[in-house]
Amino acid sequence: MLPSLEFAAPRRAAFLVVLLLAIAAAFWSGSRYPGLDGKAMMGGGIRLEDPLSFEALIPIQQGIPLWERVTYSTIDWSDTNKRAMAFGIALGAIPLTLL
């Protein structure tokens, strides 16, 4: 027997809210706060390996063509921000599911 729609919708919404809070807590406690602490300890002595990221996955050499520098920098930026992008996708999907 299928549950009535009146009872299933609030349960589904409650589940999604709990899921949203769990994902947010995991991101903030496991990634964001430790990352901010590390950056705060570096202070003004930060030396960036790439113009858009802290650690270069693919080092950019002097004298390479512009298209290659842009490509490598884009890859480095994507690697640096993969956790935040995954969090953003999950965070965006849950409210859309609620609607």
TORNULO-357644 format. One record per atom (N, C-alpha, C): residue number from 0; atom name; y, x, z; residue in three letters. Coordinates in nm, 2 decimals, decimal comma, padded with zeros to 4 digits. Layout:
N
+-----+------+--------+--------+--------+------+
! pos ! site !      v !      u !      w ! code !
+-----+------+--------+--------+--------+------+
! NUM !   CA !      Y !      X !      Z !  Ala !
...
+-----+------+--------+--------+--------+------+
//
This chain:
99
+-----+------+--------+--------+--------+------+
! pos ! site !      v !      u !      w ! code !
+-----+------+--------+--------+--------+------+
!   0 !    N ! -00,12 !  00,08 !  00,00 !  Met !
!   0 !   CA !  00,00 !  00,00 !  00,00 !  Met !
!   0 !    C !  00,12 !  00,09 !  00,00 !  Met !
!   1 !    N !  00,22 !  00,06 ! -00,08 !  Leu !
!   1 !   CA !  00,34 !  00,14 ! -00,09 !  Leu !
!   1 !    C !  00,44 !  00,10 !  00,02 !  Leu !
!   2 !    N !  00,51 !  00,20 !  00,07 !  Pro !
!   2 !   CA !  00,61 !  00,16 !  00,18 !  Pro !
!   2 !    C !  00,73 !  00,09 !  00,11 !  Pro !
!   3 !    N !  00,79 !  00,00 !  00,19 !  Ser !
!   3 !   CA !  00,90 ! -00,07 !  00,14 !  Ser !
!   3 !    C !  01,02 !  00,02 !  00,11 !  Ser !
!   4 !    N !  01,09 ! -00,01 !  00,01 !  Leu !
!   4 !   CA !  01,21 !  00,07 ! -00,03 !  Leu !
!   4 !    C !  01,31 !  00,08 !  00,08 !  Leu !
!   5 !    N !  01,32 ! -00,02 !  00,16 !  Glu !
!   5 !   CA !  01,42 ! -00,02 !  00,27 !  Glu !
!   5 !    C !  01,39 !  00,08 !  00,38 !  Glu !
!   6 !    N !  01,26 !  00,11 !  00,40 !  Phe !
!   6 !   CA !  01,22 !  00,20 !  00,50 !  Phe !
!   6 !    C !  01,21 !  00,35 !  00,44 !  Phe !
!   7 !    N !  01,18 !  00,36 !  00,32 !  Ala !
!   7 !   CA !  01,16 !  00,49 !  00,25 !  Ala !
!   7 !    C !  01,29 !  00,56 !  00,23 !  Ala !
!   8 !    N !  01,39 !  00,49 !  00,19 !  Ala !
!   8 !   CA !  01,52 !  00,56 !  00,16 !  Ala !
!   8 !    C !  01,58 !  00,63 !  00,28 !  Ala !
!   9 !    N !  01,59 !  00,57 !  00,40 !  Pro !
!   9 !   CA !  01,65 !  00,65 !  00,51 !  Pro !
!   9 !    C !  01,56 !  00,77 !  00,55 !  Pro !
!  10 !    N !  01,43 !  00,75 !  00,54 !  Arg !
!  10 !   CA !  01,34 !  00,87 !  00,57 !  Arg !
!  10 !    C !  01,36 !  00,98 !  00,47 !  Arg !
!  11 !    N !  01,38 !  00,95 !  00,35 !  Arg !
!  11 !   CA !  01,40 !  01,05 !  00,24 !  Arg !
!  11 !    C !  01,54 !  01,12 !  00,27 !  Arg !
!  12 !    N !  01,64 !  01,04 !  00,30 !  Ala !
!  12 !   CA !  01,77 !  01,10 !  00,33 !  Ala !
!  12 !    C !  01,77 !  01,19 !  00,45 !  Ala !
!  13 !    N !  01,70 !  01,14 !  00,56 !  Ala !
!  13 !   CA !  01,69 !  01,23 !  00,68 !  Ala !
!  13 !    C !  01,61 !  01,36 !  00,64 !  Ala !
!  14 !    N !  01,51 !  01,35 !  00,57 !  Phe !
!  14 !   CA !  01,43 !  01,47 !  00,53 !  Phe !
!  14 !    C !  01,52 !  01,57 !  00,45 !  Phe !
!  15 !    N !  01,60 !  01,51 !  00,36 !  Leu !
!  15 !   CA !  01,69 !  01,60 !  00,28 !  Leu !
!  15 !    C !  01,80 !  01,66 !  00,36 !  Leu !
!  16 !    N !  01,85 !  01,59 !  00,46 !  Val !
!  16 !   CA !  01,95 !  01,65 !  00,54 !  Val !
!  16 !    C !  01,89 !  01,76 !  00,63 !  Val !
!  17 !    N !  01,77 !  01,74 !  00,68 !  Val !
!  17 !   CA !  01,71 !  01,84 !  00,76 !  Val !
!  17 !    C !  01,68 !  01,96 !  00,67 !  Val !
!  18 !    N !  01,64 !  01,94 !  00,55 !  Leu !
!  18 !   CA !  01,61 !  02,05 !  00,45 !  Leu !
!  18 !    C !  01,74 !  02,12 !  00,42 !  Leu !
!  19 !    N !  01,85 !  02,05 !  00,40 !  Leu !
!  19 !   CA !  01,98 !  02,11 !  00,38 !  Leu !
!  19 !    C !  02,02 !  02,20 !  00,49 !  Leu !
!  20 !    N !  02,01 !  02,15 !  00,61 !  Leu !
!  20 !   CA !  02,04 !  02,23 !  00,73 !  Leu !
!  20 !    C !  01,95 !  02,35 !  00,75 !  Leu !
!  21 !    N !  01,83 !  02,34 !  00,72 !  Ala !
!  21 !   CA !  01,73 !  02,45 !  00,73 !  Ala !
!  21 !    C !  01,77 !  02,56 !  00,63 !  Ala !
!  22 !    N !  01,80 !  02,52 !  00,50 !  Ile !
!  22 !   CA !  01,83 !  02,62 !  00,40 !  Ile !
!  22 !    C !  01,96 !  02,69 !  00,43 !  Ile !
!  23 !    N !  02,06 !  02,61 !  00,48 !  Ala !
!  23 !   CA !  02,19 !  02,67 !  00,52 !  Ala !
!  23 !    C !  02,17 !  02,77 !  00,64 !  Ala !
!  24 !    N !  02,10 !  02,73 !  00,74 !  Ala !
!  24 !   CA !  02,07 !  02,82 !  00,85 !  Ala !
!  24 !    C !  02,00 !  02,95 !  00,81 !  Ala !
!  25 !    N !  01,90 !  02,93 !  00,72 !  Ala !
!  25 !   CA !  01,83 !  03,05 !  00,68 !  Ala !
!  25 !    C !  01,92 !  03,15 !  00,60 !  Ala !
!  26 !    N !  02,00 !  03,09 !  00,51 !  Phe !
!  26 !   CA !  02,09 !  03,18 !  00,44 !  Phe !
!  26 !    C !  02,20 !  03,24 !  00,52 !  Phe !
!  27 !    N !  02,26 !  03,17 !  00,61 !  Trp !
!  27 !   CA !  02,37 !  03,22 !  00,69 !  Trp !
!  27 !    C !  02,31 !  03,32 !  00,79 !  Trp !
!  28 !    N !  02,20 !  03,29 !  00,86 !  Ser !
!  28 !   CA !  02,15 !  03,38 !  00,96 !  Ser !
!  28 !    C !  02,07 !  03,50 !  00,90 !  Ser !
!  29 !    N !  02,01 !  03,48 !  00,79 !  Gly !
!  29 !   CA !  01,93 !  03,59 !  00,73 !  Gly !
!  29 !    C !  01,99 !  03,68 !  00,63 !  Gly !
!  30 !    N !  02,10 !  03,63 !  00,57 !  Ser !
!  30 !   CA !  02,16 !  03,70 !  00,46 !  Ser !
!  30 !    C !  02,31 !  03,72 !  00,48 !  Ser !
!  31 !    N !  02,38 !  03,61 !  00,50 !  Arg !
!  31 !   CA !  02,53 !  03,62 !  00,50 !  Arg !
!  31 !    C !  02,59 !  03,70 !  00,62 !  Arg !
!  32 !    N !  02,55 !  03,66 !  00,74 !  Tyr !
!  32 !   CA !  02,61 !  03,73 !  00,86 !  Tyr !
!  32 !    C !  02,57 !  03,87 !  00,87 !  Tyr !
!  33 !    N !  02,44 !  03,91 !  00,85 !  Pro !
!  33 !   CA !  02,41 !  04,06 !  00,84 !  Pro !
!  33 !    C !  02,49 !  04,13 !  00,74 !  Pro !
!  34 !    N !  02,51 !  04,07 !  00,62 !  Gly !
!  34 !   CA !  02,58 !  04,13 !  00,51 !  Gly !
!  34 !    C !  02,73 !  04,15 !  00,55 !  Gly !
!  35 !    N !  02,79 !  04,05 !  00,61 !  Leu !
!  35 !   CA !  02,93 !  04,07 !  00,66 !  Leu !
!  35 !    C !  02,94 !  04,17 !  00,77 !  Leu !
!  36 !    N !  02,84 !  04,18 !  00,86 !  Asp !
!  36 !   CA !  02,85 !  04,28 !  00,96 !  Asp !
!  36 !    C !  02,84 !  04,42 !  00,90 !  Asp !
!  37 !    N !  02,76 !  04,44 !  00,80 !  Gly !
!  37 !   CA !  02,75 !  04,57 !  00,74 !  Gly !
!  37 !    C !  02,87 !  04,61 !  00,67 !  Gly !
!  38 !    N !  02,94 !  04,51 !  00,60 !  Lys !
!  38 !   CA !  03,06 !  04,54 !  00,53 !  Lys !
!  38 !    C !  03,17 !  04,57 !  00,63 !  Lys !
!  39 !    N !  03,17 !  04,50 !  00,74 !  Ala !
!  39 !   CA !  03,28 !  04,52 !  00,85 !  Ala !
!  39 !    C !  03,26 !  04,66 !  00,91 !  Ala !
!  40 !    N !  03,14 !  04,71 !  00,93 !  Met !
!  40 !   CA !  03,12 !  04,84 !  00,98 !  Met !
!  40 !    C !  03,17 !  04,95 !  00,89 !  Met !
!  41 !    N !  03,16 !  04,93 !  00,76 !  Met !
!  41 !   CA !  03,20 !  05,02 !  00,66 !  Met !
!  41 !    C !  03,35 !  05,04 !  00,66 !  Met !
!  42 !    N !  03,42 !  04,93 !  00,69 !  Gly !
!  42 !   CA !  03,57 !  04,93 !  00,70 !  Gly !
!  42 !    C !  03,63 !  04,97 !  00,57 !  Gly !
!  43 !    N !  03,72 !  05,06 !  00,57 !  Gly !
!  43 !   CA !  03,79 !  05,10 !  00,44 !  Gly !
!  43 !    C !  03,72 !  05,20 !  00,37 !  Gly !
!  44 !    N !  03,61 !  05,25 !  00,42 !  Gly !
!  44 !   CA !  03,54 !  05,36 !  00,36 !  Gly !
!  44 !    C !  03,43 !  05,32 !  00,26 !  Gly !
!  45 !    N !  03,45 !  05,21 !  00,20 !  Ile !
!  45 !   CA !  03,35 !  05,16 !  00,10 !  Ile !
!  45 !    C !  03,37 !  05,22 ! -00,03 !  Ile !
!  46 !    N !  03,26 !  05,28 ! -00,08 !  Arg !
!  46 !   CA !  03,26 !  05,34 ! -00,22 !  Arg !
!  46 !    C !  03,17 !  05,26 ! -00,30 !  Arg !
!  47 !    N !  03,22 !  05,18 ! -00,40 !  Leu !
!  47 !   CA !  03,14 !  05,10 ! -00,48 !  Leu !
!  47 !    C !  03,08 !  05,18 ! -00,59 !  Leu !
!  48 !    N !  02,95 !  05,15 ! -00,61 !  Glu !
!  48 !   CA !  02,87 !  05,22 ! -00,72 !  Glu !
!  48 !    C !  02,90 !  05,16 ! -00,85 !  Glu !
!  49 !    N !  02,95 !  05,03 ! -00,85 !  Asp !
!  49 !   CA !  02,98 !  04,95 ! -00,97 !  Asp !
!  49 !    C !  03,10 !  04,87 ! -00,94 !  Asp !
!  50 !    N !  03,19 !  04,85 ! -01,04 !  Pro !
!  50 !   CA !  03,31 !  04,77 ! -01,02 !  Pro !
!  50 !    C !  03,29 !  04,63 ! -00,95 !  Pro !
!  51 !    N !  03,17 !  04,57 ! -00,98 !  Leu !
!  51 !   CA !  03,15 !  04,43 ! -00,93 !  Leu !
!  51 !    C !  03,05 !  04,42 ! -00,82 !  Leu !
!  52 !    N !  02,98 !  04,53 ! -00,78 !  Ser !
!  52 !   CA !  02,88 !  04,52 ! -00,68 !  Ser !
!  52 !    C !  02,88 !  04,65 ! -00,59 !  Ser !
!  53 !    N !  02,81 !  04,64 ! -00,48 !  Phe !
!  53 !   CA !  02,80 !  04,75 ! -00,38 !  Phe !
!  53 !    C !  02,70 !  04,85 ! -00,43 !  Phe !
!  54 !    N !  02,58 !  04,81 ! -00,47 !  Glu !
!  54 !   CA !  02,48 !  04,90 ! -00,51 !  Glu !
!  54 !    C !  02,44 !  04,87 ! -00,65 !  Glu !
!  55 !    N !  02,44 !  04,98 ! -00,73 !  Ala !
!  55 !   CA !  02,41 !  04,97 ! -00,87 !  Ala !
!  55 !    C !  02,26 !  04,98 ! -00,90 !  Ala !
!  56 !    N !  02,21 !  04,87 ! -00,96 !  Leu !
!  56 !   CA !  02,07 !  04,87 ! -01,00 !  Leu !
!  56 !    C !  02,05 !  04,97 ! -01,12 !  Leu !
!  57 !    N !  02,15 !  04,96 ! -01,21 !  Ile !
!  57 !   CA !  02,15 !  05,05 ! -01,32 !  Ile !
!  57 !    C !  02,28 !  05,13 ! -01,32 !  Ile !
!  58 !    N !  02,28 !  05,26 ! -01,29 !  Pro !
!  58 !   CA !  02,40 !  05,33 ! -01,28 !  Pro !
!  58 !    C !  02,47 !  05,34 ! -01,41 !  Pro !
!  59 !    N !  02,60 !  05,33 ! -01,40 !  Ile !
!  59 !   CA !  02,69 !  05,33 ! -01,52 !  Ile !
!  59 !    C !  02,74 !  05,47 ! -01,54 !  Ile !
!  60 !    N !  02,70 !  05,53 ! -01,65 !  Gln !
!  60 !   CA !  02,74 !  05,67 ! -01,69 !  Gln !
!  60 !    C !  02,88 !  05,67 ! -01,76 !  Gln !
!  61 !    N !  02,95 !  05,78 ! -01,74 !  Gln !
!  61 !   CA !  03,07 !  05,79 ! -01,81 !  Gln !
!  61 !    C !  03,05 !  05,82 ! -01,96 !  Gln !
!  62 !    N !  03,13 !  05,76 ! -02,04 !  Gly !
!  62 !   CA !  03,12 !  05,78 ! -02,19 !  Gly !
!  62 !    C !  03,03 !  05,68 ! -02,26 !  Gly !
!  63 !    N !  02,97 !  05,59 ! -02,20 !  Ile !
!  63 !   CA !  02,89 !  05,49 ! -02,27 !  Ile !
!  63 !    C !  02,98 !  05,38 ! -02,33 !  Ile !
!  64 !    N !  02,93 !  05,32 ! -02,43 !  Pro !
!  64 !   CA !  03,01 !  05,21 ! -02,50 !  Pro !
!  64 !    C !  03,05 !  05,10 ! -02,40 !  Pro !
!  65 !    N !  03,16 !  05,03 ! -02,43 !  Leu !
!  65 !   CA !  03,20 !  04,92 ! -02,35 !  Leu !
!  65 !    C !  03,10 !  04,81 ! -02,34 !  Leu !
!  66 !    N !  03,03 !  04,77 ! -02,45 !  Trp !
!  66 !   CA !  02,93 !  04,66 ! -02,44 !  Trp !
!  66 !    C !  02,82 !  04,70 ! -02,34 !  Trp !
!  67 !    N !  02,78 !  04,83 ! -02,34 !  Glu !
!  67 !   CA !  02,68 !  04,88 ! -02,25 !  Glu !
!  67 !    C !  02,73 !  04,87 ! -02,10 !  Glu !
!  68 !    N !  02,85 !  04,91 ! -02,08 !  Arg !
!  68 !   CA !  02,91 !  04,91 ! -01,94 !  Arg !
!  68 !    C !  02,91 !  04,76 ! -01,89 !  Arg !
!  69 !    N !  02,95 !  04,67 ! -01,98 !  Val !
!  69 !   CA !  02,96 !  04,53 ! -01,94 !  Val !
!  69 !    C !  02,82 !  04,48 ! -01,91 !  Val !
!  70 !    N !  02,73 !  04,51 ! -02,00 !  Thr !
!  70 !   CA !  02,59 !  04,46 ! -01,98 !  Thr !
!  70 !    C !  02,53 !  04,51 ! -01,84 !  Thr !
!  71 !    N !  02,55 !  04,64 ! -01,82 !  Tyr !
!  71 !   CA !  02,49 !  04,70 ! -01,69 !  Tyr !
!  71 !    C !  02,56 !  04,64 ! -01,57 !  Tyr !
!  72 !    N !  02,69 !  04,63 ! -01,58 !  Ser !
!  72 !   CA !  02,77 !  04,57 ! -01,47 !  Ser !
!  72 !    C !  02,73 !  04,43 ! -01,44 !  Ser !
!  73 !    N !  02,70 !  04,35 ! -01,55 !  Thr !
!  73 !   CA !  02,66 !  04,21 ! -01,53 !  Thr !
!  73 !    C !  02,52 !  04,21 ! -01,46 !  Thr !
!  74 !    N !  02,43 !  04,30 ! -01,50 !  Ile !
!  74 !   CA !  02,30 !  04,30 ! -01,44 !  Ile !
!  74 !    C !  02,31 !  04,34 ! -01,29 !  Ile !
!  75 !    N !  02,40 !  04,44 ! -01,26 !  Asp !
!  75 !   CA !  02,42 !  04,48 ! -01,12 !  Asp !
!  75 !    C !  02,48 !  04,37 ! -01,04 !  Asp !
!  76 !    N !  02,58 !  04,30 ! -01,10 !  Trp !
!  76 !   CA !  02,64 !  04,18 ! -01,02 !  Trp !
!  76 !    C !  02,54 !  04,07 ! -01,00 !  Trp !
!  77 !    N !  02,45 !  04,04 ! -01,10 !  Ser !
!  77 !   CA !  02,35 !  03,94 ! -01,08 !  Ser !
!  77 !    C !  02,25 !  03,98 ! -00,97 !  Ser !
!  78 !    N !  02,21 !  04,10 ! -00,97 !  Asp !
!  78 !   CA !  02,12 !  04,15 ! -00,87 !  Asp !
!  78 !    C !  02,18 !  04,14 ! -00,73 !  Asp !
!  79 !    N !  02,31 !  04,18 ! -00,72 !  Thr !
!  79 !   CA !  02,38 !  04,17 ! -00,59 !  Thr !
!  79 !    C !  02,39 !  04,03 ! -00,54 !  Thr !
!  80 !    N !  02,41 !  03,93 ! -00,63 !  Asn !
!  80 !   CA !  02,44 !  03,79 ! -00,59 !  Asn !
!  80 !    C !  02,32 !  03,70 ! -00,60 !  Asn !
!  81 !    N !  02,20 !  03,75 ! -00,62 !  Lys !
!  81 !   CA !  02,08 !  03,66 ! -00,64 !  Lys !
!  81 !    C !  02,05 !  03,57 ! -00,53 !  Lys !
!  82 !    N !  02,07 !  03,62 ! -00,40 !  Arg !
!  82 !   CA !  02,05 !  03,53 ! -00,29 !  Arg !
!  82 !    C !  02,15 !  03,42 ! -00,28 !  Arg !
!  83 !    N !  02,27 !  03,45 ! -00,30 !  Ala !
!  83 !   CA !  02,38 !  03,35 ! -00,29 !  Ala !
!  83 !    C !  02,37 !  03,25 ! -00,40 !  Ala !
!  84 !    N !  02,33 !  03,29 ! -00,52 !  Met !
!  84 !   CA !  02,31 !  03,20 ! -00,63 !  Met !
!  84 !    C !  02,19 !  03,11 ! -00,61 !  Met !
!  85 !    N !  02,08 !  03,16 ! -00,55 !  Ala !
!  85 !   CA !  01,97 !  03,07 ! -00,52 !  Ala !
!  85 !    C !  02,01 !  02,97 ! -00,41 !  Ala !
!  86 !    N !  02,08 !  03,01 ! -00,31 !  Phe !
!  86 !   CA !  02,13 !  02,92 ! -00,21 !  Phe !
!  86 !    C !  02,22 !  02,82 ! -00,27 !  Phe !
!  87 !    N !  02,31 !  02,86 ! -00,36 !  Gly !
!  87 !   CA !  02,40 !  02,76 ! -00,43 !  Gly !
!  87 !    C !  02,33 !  02,66 ! -00,51 !  Gly !
!  88 !    N !  02,22 !  02,70 ! -00,58 !  Ile !
!  88 !   CA !  02,14 !  02,60 ! -00,66 !  Ile !
!  88 !    C !  02,07 !  02,50 ! -00,56 !  Ile !
!  89 !    N !  02,01 !  02,55 ! -00,46 !  Ala !
!  89 !   CA !  01,94 !  02,47 ! -00,36 !  Ala !
!  89 !    C !  02,04 !  02,37 ! -00,29 !  Ala !
!  90 !    N !  02,15 !  02,43 ! -00,25 !  Leu !
!  90 !   CA !  02,25 !  02,35 ! -00,18 !  Leu !
!  90 !    C !  02,31 !  02,24 ! -00,27 !  Leu !
!  91 !    N !  02,32 !  02,27 ! -00,40 !  Gly !
!  91 !   CA !  02,37 !  02,17 ! -00,50 !  Gly !
!  91 !    C !  02,27 !  02,07 ! -00,53 !  Gly !
!  92 !    N !  02,15 !  02,10 ! -00,53 !  Ala !
!  92 !   CA !  02,04 !  02,01 ! -00,57 !  Ala !
!  92 !    C !  02,02 !  01,90 ! -00,46 !  Ala !
!  93 !    N !  02,03 !  01,94 ! -00,34 !  Ile !
!  93 !   CA !  02,00 !  01,84 ! -00,23 !  Ile !
!  93 !    C !  02,10 !  01,73 ! -00,23 !  Ile !
!  94 !    N !  02,24 !  01,75 ! -00,23 !  Pro !
!  94 !   CA !  02,33 !  01,64 ! -00,24 !  Pro !
!  94 !    C !  02,31 !  01,55 ! -00,36 !  Pro !
!  95 !    N !  02,28 !  01,62 ! -00,47 !  Leu !
!  95 !   CA !  02,25 !  01,54 ! -00,59 !  Leu !
!  95 !    C !  02,13 !  01,45 ! -00,58 !  Leu !
!  96 !    N !  02,03 !  01,50 ! -00,51 !  Thr !
!  96 !   CA !  01,91 !  01,42 ! -00,48 !  Thr !
!  96 !    C !  01,94 !  01,30 ! -00,39 !  Thr !
!  97 !    N !  02,03 !  01,33 ! -00,29 !  Leu !
!  97 !   CA !  02,07 !  01,22 ! -00,20 !  Leu !
!  97 !    C !  02,15 !  01,11 ! -00,27 !  Leu !
!  98 !    N !  02,23 !  01,15 ! -00,37 !  Leu !
!  98 !   CA !  02,30 !  01,05 ! -00,45 !  Leu !
!  98 !    C !  02,21 !  00,97 ! -00,53 !  Leu !
+-----+------+--------+--------+--------+------+
//
